[in-house]
Amino acid sequence: MSGMLPPEVLVLGASGQVGAGVVAALLEAGSPVLAAGRDRQRLHALAERHAEEPALETLAMPVAGDRDAARLAARITRRPRPLRAVVDAIGVPHAAARLLDSPVAVMRRTLERMLLPRLALARHLLPYLAGRAAPGRYLLIGGPYARQGWAGYGHASVGEAALRMMARVLHEEAQALGVHVHLLAVDAPVWAPENAARACAGWPSALAVGRHVVALLGGRDPPAGAVVAFSPRQAVPPRRLLPCQPGDVLEAIAHCPDARPRASRPFEVPRSTSPRGPPT
């Protein structure tokens, strides 16, 4: 029976750098994870890195629109574990190009890749999180292009700005469902081994982003606004989790102040095959 099993967190985009960091942070906190992504080989490598974690499962399923999202939601509803939260860490690689030098089709493809899959997933997964005893959580992760135009990456800037507005609208609409929707805004490129030579001080690691995700999911009171700025102060290792209620370790982050620290293993970000440029 699903009520006998601890609830899990669905991580979308788990085959990417940030998604893998979110998975690692959730496992570090003791939460069961269903890691979904488009790249089967990377998901297999992710599972191998966490081979000692029995609460990690992977699901290779690319999502381009409503049909794919509906298929994914149907598979989620048939799982034995209840779904506690969804973390959308889907990232899209960007090639450097000026807006004025690119045909309109480039912008169309950018929006189709950055926005439409994430909207389709929200449409089909938010209703599944509704109607539960505890409010569901749906968290999107946004990149560093929205606040100001990124030189040479204007298409990404427009797409990220649109993503933030979509998150604000979903935040309002999902209130009627009893689901909290937020976007974690990471306003700097994410550090990775392949960009270490040109990385700047203050670029967060994927694991740091994941730890802030854990802090948001485990918080007693969700943020009032739709967009939450990434903060290194929230990107610390979790305390050793001794759940107050069996099966929900994320709630223990907020409710068990006497928990002891848990040692965590170093986390290596998977090597990216994306074009050079600011990573998401």
DRENDO-1510 file (C-alpha; in Angstrom, 1 decimal, always signed):
<recs>
REC; n; res; u; v; w
REC; 1; MET; +0.0; +0.0; +0.0 .
REC; 2; SER; +1.3; +3.5; -0.9 .
REC; 3; GLY; +0.5; +4.8; +2.5 .
REC; 4; MET; +3.0; +2.4; +4.0 .
REC; 5; LEU; +5.9; +3.8; +2.0 .
REC; 6; PRO; +7.7; +7.1; +2.5 .
REC; 7; PRO; +6.8; +9.7; -0.1 .
REC; 8; GLU; +9.2; +10.5; -2.9 .
REC; 9; VAL; +10.4; +13.6; -4.7 .
REC; 10; LEU; +10.3; +13.5; -8.5 .
REC; 11; VAL; +13.3; +15.3; -10.1 .
REC; 12; LEU; +12.8; +16.3; -13.7 .
REC; 13; GLY; +15.9; +16.9; -15.7 .
REC; 14; ALA; +17.9; +14.6; -13.5 .
REC; 15; SER; +20.3; +13.6; -16.4 .
REC; 16; GLY; +21.6; +17.2; -16.4 .
REC; 17; GLN; +24.1; +18.9; -14.2 .
REC; 18; VAL; +21.7; +20.7; -11.9 .
REC; 19; GLY; +19.3; +17.9; -11.8 .
REC; 20; ALA; +22.0; +15.5; -10.7 .
REC; 21; GLY; +23.0; +17.9; -7.9 .
REC; 22; VAL; +19.4; +18.0; -6.7 .
REC; 23; VAL; +19.2; +14.2; -6.7 .
REC; 24; ALA; +22.4; +14.0; -4.6 .
REC; 25; ALA; +21.2; +16.6; -2.1 .
REC; 26; LEU; +17.8; +14.9; -1.6 .
REC; 27; LEU; +19.5; +11.5; -1.1 .
REC; 28; GLU; +21.9; +13.2; +1.3 .
REC; 29; ALA; +18.8; +14.4; +3.2 .
REC; 30; GLY; +17.4; +10.9; +3.3 .
REC; 31; SER; +14.5; +11.4; +0.9 .
REC; 32; PRO; +13.4; +8.8; -1.7 .
REC; 33; VAL; +13.9; +10.1; -5.2 .
REC; 34; LEU; +12.5; +9.3; -8.6 .
REC; 35; ALA; +15.0; +10.8; -11.1 .
REC; 36; ALA; +13.6; +11.4; -14.6 .
REC; 37; GLY; +15.4; +12.7; -17.6 .
REC; 38; ARG; +15.9; +12.3; -21.3 .
REC; 39; ASP; +19.4; +10.8; -21.4 .
REC; 40; ARG; +19.3; +7.1; -20.5 .
REC; 41; GLN; +23.1; +6.8; -20.3 .
REC; 42; ARG; +23.5; +9.7; -17.9 .
REC; 43; LEU; +20.7; +8.4; -15.7 .
REC; 44; HIS; +22.5; +5.0; -15.6 .
REC; 45; ALA; +25.7; +6.8; -14.5 .
REC; 46; LEU; +23.7; +8.7; -11.9 .
REC; 47; ALA; +22.3; +5.4; -10.5 .
REC; 48; GLU; +25.8; +3.9; -10.4 .
REC; 49; ARG; +27.2; +6.9; -8.4 .
REC; 50; HIS; +24.5; +6.3; -5.9 .
REC; 51; ALA; +24.4; +2.5; -6.1 .
REC; 52; GLU; +24.2; +2.2; -2.3 .
REC; 53; GLU; +21.0; +4.3; -2.2 .
REC; 54; PRO; +18.0; +1.9; -2.3 .
REC; 55; ALA; +15.5; +4.8; -2.4 .
REC; 56; LEU; +16.7; +6.1; -5.8 .
REC; 57; GLU; +15.0; +5.0; -9.0 .
REC; 58; THR; +15.5; +6.4; -12.5 .
REC; 59; LEU; +13.1; +6.9; -15.3 .
REC; 60; ALA; +14.2; +7.7; -18.9 .
REC; 61; MET; +11.4; +9.6; -20.6 .
REC; 62; PRO; +11.9; +12.7; -22.8 .
REC; 63; VAL; +9.0; +15.3; -22.6 .
REC; 64; ALA; +8.3; +17.6; -25.5 .
REC; 65; GLY; +4.7; +18.5; -25.0 .
REC; 66; ASP; +1.3; +17.5; -23.5 .
REC; 67; ARG; +1.3; +13.9; -24.8 .
REC; 68; ASP; +4.6; +13.0; -23.2 .
REC; 69; ALA; +3.7; +14.8; -20.0 .
REC; 70; ALA; +0.4; +12.9; -19.7 .
REC; 71; ARG; +2.3; +9.6; -20.2 .
REC; 72; LEU; +4.7; +10.6; -17.4 .
REC; 73; ALA; +1.9; +11.6; -15.1 .
REC; 74; ALA; +0.1; +8.3; -15.7 .
REC; 75; ARG; +3.2; +6.4; -14.8 .
REC; 76; ILE; +3.6; +8.4; -11.6 .
REC; 77; THR; +0.1; +7.7; -10.5 .
REC; 78; ARG; +0.7; +3.9; -10.8 .
REC; 79; ARG; +3.8; +4.0; -8.6 .
REC; 80; PRO; +3.6; +2.5; -5.1 .
REC; 81; ARG; +5.1; +5.5; -3.4 .
REC; 82; PRO; +3.1; +8.7; -2.9 .
REC; 83; LEU; +4.5; +11.8; -4.5 .
REC; 84; ARG; +5.5; +14.5; -2.1 .
REC; 85; ALA; +7.0; +17.1; -4.4 .
REC; 86; VAL; +8.2; +17.8; -7.9 .
REC; 87; VAL; +11.5; +19.6; -8.7 .
REC; 88; ASP; +11.8; +20.7; -12.3 .
REC; 89; ALA; +15.5; +21.1; -13.0 .
REC; 90; ILE; +15.2; +20.8; -16.8 .
REC; 91; GLY; +18.1; +22.6; -18.5 .
REC; 92; VAL; +18.6; +23.5; -22.2 .
REC; 93; PRO; +22.0; +24.2; -23.7 .
REC; 94; HIS; +22.4; +27.5; -25.5 .
REC; 95; ALA; +24.6; +28.5; -28.4 .
REC; 96; ALA; +26.0; +32.0; -28.5 .
REC; 97; ALA; +24.2; +34.2; -31.0 .
REC; 98; ARG; +22.9; +37.8; -31.2 .
REC; 99; LEU; +19.2; +38.4; -31.5 .
REC; 100; LEU; +19.7; +40.7; -34.5 .
REC; 101; ASP; +21.8; +38.1; -36.3 .
REC; 102; SER; +19.4; +35.2; -35.9 .
REC; 103; PRO; +16.2; +34.3; -37.7 .
REC; 104; VAL; +13.0; +34.3; -35.8 .
REC; 105; ALA; +12.9; +30.5; -36.0 .
REC; 106; VAL; +15.8; +30.5; -33.5 .
REC; 107; MET; +13.7; +32.3; -30.9 .
REC; 108; ARG; +10.7; +30.0; -31.6 .
REC; 109; ARG; +12.9; +26.9; -31.0 .
REC; 110; THR; +14.3; +28.5; -27.8 .
REC; 111; LEU; +10.9; +29.1; -26.4 .
REC; 112; GLU; +9.6; +25.6; -27.5 .
REC; 113; ARG; +12.5; +24.0; -25.7 .
REC; 114; MET; +12.7; +26.1; -22.6 .
REC; 115; LEU; +9.0; +26.7; -21.8 .
REC; 116; LEU; +6.6; +24.3; -23.5 .
REC; 117; PRO; +7.9; +21.0; -21.9 .
REC; 118; ARG; +7.9; +22.6; -18.4 .
REC; 119; LEU; +4.4; +24.0; -18.9 .
REC; 120; ALA; +3.2; +20.7; -20.1 .
REC; 121; LEU; +4.7; +18.9; -17.1 .
REC; 122; ALA; +3.2; +21.4; -14.7 .
REC; 123; ARG; -0.2; +21.1; -16.3 .
REC; 124; HIS; -0.3; +17.3; -15.8 .
REC; 125; LEU; +1.6; +16.9; -12.5 .
REC; 126; LEU; +0.1; +19.8; -10.5 .
REC; 127; PRO; -3.3; +18.1; -10.3 .
REC; 128; TYR; -1.7; +14.9; -9.0 .
REC; 129; LEU; -0.1; +16.9; -6.1 .
REC; 130; ALA; -3.5; +18.4; -5.2 .
REC; 131; GLY; -6.0; +17.1; -2.7 .
REC; 132; ARG; -3.4; +15.7; -0.2 .
REC; 133; ALA; -3.3; +16.1; +3.6 .
REC; 134; ALA; -0.1; +18.2; +3.3 .
REC; 135; PRO; +0.2; +20.9; +0.6 .
REC; 136; GLY; +2.2; +19.7; -2.4 .
REC; 137; ARG; +5.3; +21.4; -3.5 .
REC; 138; TYR; +6.3; +22.1; -7.1 .
REC; 139; LEU; +9.7; +23.8; -7.6 .
REC; 140; LEU; +11.2; +25.1; -10.8 .
REC; 141; ILE; +14.8; +26.0; -11.1 .
REC; 142; GLY; +15.7; +29.0; -13.3 .
REC; 143; GLY; +19.0; +30.1; -14.8 .
REC; 144; PRO; +21.0; +33.4; -14.7 .
REC; 145; TYR; +19.7; +35.1; -17.8 .
REC; 146; ALA; +16.4; +36.7; -16.7 .
REC; 147; ARG; +17.4; +39.8; -14.7 .
REC; 148; GLN; +19.4; +41.4; -17.4 .
REC; 149; GLY; +20.4; +40.5; -21.0 .
REC; 150; TRP; +23.4; +38.1; -21.2 .
REC; 151; ALA; +25.7; +39.3; -23.9 .
REC; 152; GLY; +25.6; +36.9; -26.8 .
REC; 153; TYR; +22.8; +34.8; -25.2 .
REC; 154; GLY; +19.8; +37.0; -25.8 .
REC; 155; HIS; +17.6; +34.1; -26.7 .
REC; 156; ALA; +18.3; +32.5; -23.3 .
REC; 157; SER; +17.6; +35.8; -21.5 .
REC; 158; VAL; +14.2; +36.1; -23.1 .
REC; 159; GLY; +13.4; +32.5; -22.4 .
REC; 160; GLU; +14.4; +32.7; -18.7 .
REC; 161; ALA; +12.4; +35.9; -18.2 .
REC; 162; ALA; +9.4; +34.2; -19.7 .
REC; 163; LEU; +10.0; +31.2; -17.4 .
REC; 164; ARG; +9.9; +33.4; -14.3 .
REC; 165; MET; +6.6; +35.0; -15.4 .
REC; 166; MET; +5.2; +31.5; -16.1 .
REC; 167; ALA; +6.2; +30.5; -12.5 .
REC; 168; ARG; +4.5; +33.6; -11.1 .
REC; 169; VAL; +1.3; +32.7; -13.0 .
REC; 170; LEU; +1.4; +29.1; -11.9 .
REC; 171; HIS; +2.1; +30.2; -8.3 .
REC; 172; GLU; -1.2; +32.1; -8.4 .
REC; 173; GLU; -3.3; +29.5; -10.2 .
REC; 174; ALA; -2.0; +26.5; -8.1 .
REC; 175; GLN; -3.2; +28.1; -4.9 .
REC; 176; ALA; -6.7; +26.9; -5.8 .
REC; 177; LEU; -5.3; +23.4; -5.9 .
REC; 178; GLY; -3.6; +23.7; -2.6 .
REC; 179; VAL; -0.1; +23.3; -4.2 .
REC; 180; HIS; +2.8; +25.7; -3.6 .
REC; 181; VAL; +4.7; +26.6; -6.8 .
REC; 182; HIS; +8.0; +28.5; -6.6 .
REC; 183; LEU; +11.0; +29.1; -8.8 .
REC; 184; LEU; +14.5; +29.0; -7.4 .
REC; 185; ALA; +16.4; +31.7; -9.3 .
REC; 186; VAL; +20.1; +30.9; -9.6 .
REC; 187; ASP; +21.4; +34.2; -10.9 .
REC; 188; ALA; +24.9; +32.9; -11.7 .
REC; 189; PRO; +26.2; +30.1; -13.9 .
REC; 190; VAL; +26.5; +26.8; -12.1 .
REC; 191; TRP; +30.1; +25.7; -11.6 .
REC; 192; ALA; +31.2; +22.5; -13.3 .
REC; 193; PRO; +34.5; +20.8; -13.9 .
REC; 194; GLU; +34.5; +21.8; -17.6 .
REC; 195; ASN; +34.0; +25.5; -16.9 .
REC; 196; ALA; +36.3; +25.7; -13.8 .
REC; 197; ALA; +39.1; +27.5; -15.7 .
REC; 198; ARG; +36.8; +30.5; -16.4 .
REC; 199; ALA; +34.5; +30.3; -13.4 .
REC; 200; CYS; +34.0; +33.3; -11.2 .
REC; 201; ALA; +34.0; +33.4; -7.4 .
REC; 202; GLY; +30.4; +32.9; -6.2 .
REC; 203; TRP; +29.3; +30.5; -8.9 .
REC; 204; PRO; +27.4; +27.8; -7.0 .
REC; 205; SER; +27.9; +24.1; -7.5 .
REC; 206; ALA; +25.1; +21.8; -8.6 .
REC; 207; LEU; +25.1; +20.2; -5.1 .
REC; 208; ALA; +24.8; +23.7; -3.5 .
REC; 209; VAL; +21.7; +24.4; -5.6 .
REC; 210; GLY; +20.3; +21.0; -4.6 .
REC; 211; ARG; +20.8; +21.7; -0.9 .
REC; 212; HIS; +18.9; +25.0; -1.3 .
REC; 213; VAL; +16.1; +22.9; -2.9 .
REC; 214; VAL; +16.1; +20.6; +0.1 .
REC; 215; ALA; +15.9; +23.6; +2.4 .
REC; 216; LEU; +12.8; +24.9; +0.5 .
REC; 217; LEU; +11.1; +21.6; +0.4 .
REC; 218; GLY; +11.7; +21.0; +4.1 .
REC; 219; GLY; +10.7; +24.4; +5.3 .
REC; 220; ARG; +7.7; +24.7; +7.6 .
REC; 221; ASP; +6.3; +27.8; +5.8 .
REC; 222; PRO; +6.7; +28.2; +2.0 .
REC; 223; PRO; +8.0; +31.6; +0.7 .
REC; 224; ALA; +5.3; +34.2; +0.0 .
REC; 225; GLY; +6.6; +35.2; -3.4 .
REC; 226; ALA; +6.8; +33.0; -6.4 .
REC; 227; VAL; +10.5; +33.6; -7.1 .
REC; 228; VAL; +13.1; +32.7; -4.5 .
REC; 229; ALA; +16.7; +33.9; -5.0 .
REC; 230; PHE; +19.4; +31.2; -4.5 .
REC; 231; SER; +21.4; +31.9; -1.3 .
REC; 232; PRO; +24.6; +30.1; -0.3 .
REC; 233; ARG; +23.4; +30.3; +3.3 .
REC; 234; GLN; +20.7; +27.8; +2.4 .
REC; 235; ALA; +23.2; +25.5; +0.6 .
REC; 236; VAL; +24.6; +23.8; +3.6 .
REC; 237; PRO; +24.6; +20.0; +4.3 .
REC; 238; PRO; +21.4; +18.9; +6.1 .
REC; 239; ARG; +21.3; +17.7; +9.7 .
REC; 240; ARG; +21.2; +13.9; +10.3 .
REC; 241; LEU; +17.5; +13.2; +9.8 .
REC; 242; LEU; +15.6; +11.5; +12.5 .
REC; 243; PRO; +12.0; +11.7; +11.2 .
REC; 244; CYS; +9.4; +12.8; +13.7 .
REC; 245; GLN; +6.9; +10.9; +11.6 .
REC; 246; PRO; +8.0; +7.7; +9.9 .
REC; 247; GLY; +8.3; +8.1; +6.2 .
REC; 248; ASP; +8.7; +11.9; +5.7 .
REC; 249; VAL; +12.3; +12.9; +6.3 .
REC; 250; LEU; +12.0; +16.2; +4.5 .
REC; 251; GLU; +9.6; +17.4; +7.2 .
REC; 252; ALA; +12.2; +16.4; +9.8 .
REC; 253; ILE; +14.5; +19.1; +8.4 .
REC; 254; ALA; +12.2; +21.7; +9.8 .
REC; 255; HIS; +10.8; +19.9; +12.8 .
REC; 256; CYS; +13.7; +18.0; +14.4 .
REC; 257; PRO; +16.2; +20.6; +15.6 .
REC; 258; ASP; +18.2; +18.0; +17.6 .
REC; 259; ALA; +19.2; +16.0; +14.5 .
REC; 260; ARG; +22.8; +15.2; +14.2 .
REC; 261; PRO; +25.0; +16.0; +11.1 .
REC; 262; ARG; +25.3; +13.4; +8.5 .
REC; 263; ALA; +28.5; +13.0; +6.6 .
REC; 264; SER; +28.2; +13.3; +2.9 .
REC; 265; ARG; +30.4; +12.0; +0.1 .
REC; 266; PRO; +31.9; +14.3; -2.4 .
REC; 267; PHE; +29.6; +14.9; -5.4 .
REC; 268; GLU; +30.9; +15.0; -8.9 .
REC; 269; VAL; +28.9; +16.8; -11.6 .
REC; 270; PRO; +28.5; +14.7; -14.7 .
REC; 271; ARG; +30.5; +15.9; -17.6 .
REC; 272; SER; +28.4; +18.0; -19.9 .
REC; 273; THR; +28.2; +17.7; -23.7 .
REC; 274; SER; +26.5; +21.1; -24.0 .
REC; 275; PRO; +28.1; +23.8; -26.2 .
REC; 276; ARG; +30.4; +26.2; -24.4 .
REC; 277; GLY; +28.6; +29.1; -22.8 .
REC; 278; PRO; +26.9; +29.9; -19.5 .
REC; 279; PRO; +25.5; +26.6; -18.2 .
REC; 280; THR; +22.0; +26.2; -16.8 .
</recs>
